[in-house]
Amino acid sequence: MAKIATVITNLFEDSEYTEPAKAFQEAGHEVVTIEKEAGNEVKGKQGDATVKIDIGISDTSPDDYDALFIPGGFSPDQLRADDRFVEFAKKFMDDKKPVFAICHGPQLLITAKTLEGRDATGYKSIKVDMEYAGANYADKEVVVCQNQLVTSRTPDDLPAFIRESKNVLDK
């Protein structure tokens, strides 16, 4: 089973973390939450979810994980201001490990300069940013690129996002 690094901070989109994390855990995968400091508690923007952070970004390495999960909301925009999170995400993409990004999650991949030539989707407000980053943007509920990168647009797309993310993990 896979060990999944989840980069997350305050104002994440509640369901975009809770539903995939639950599905991954129910499938036997380990979900590890990463933020600036272990023990921090981060809150979702809807106020429905609070997540206790397992490990601080300075105390871990992409080499410790099989996949990366980036929930949406305002969290990815905040995380991409910290070079440690940008480098962390870049390493997964460079190493061709599975990456699951929903809604605004691709913002971290834009800053990591890893979307050029990739098929992807994301929330409509970042479509132009993704295109400028070189992504082949598709307005679809889920886009799987090279059996590695899984992206979706909104919480409405969660069933397809979860299904395709689990399919990538199963390969």
Buried (B, 14 or more C-beta within 10 A) or exposed (E): EBEBBBBBBBBBBBBBBBBBBEBBEEBEBBBBBBBBEBEBEBBBBEEEBEBEBBBBBEEBEBEEBBBBBBBBBBBBBBBBEBEBBBEBBBBBBEEEBBBBBBBBBBBBBBBBEBBEEBBBBBBEEBBEBBEEBBBBBBEBBBBBBEEBBBBBBBBEBBEBBBEBBBEBBEE
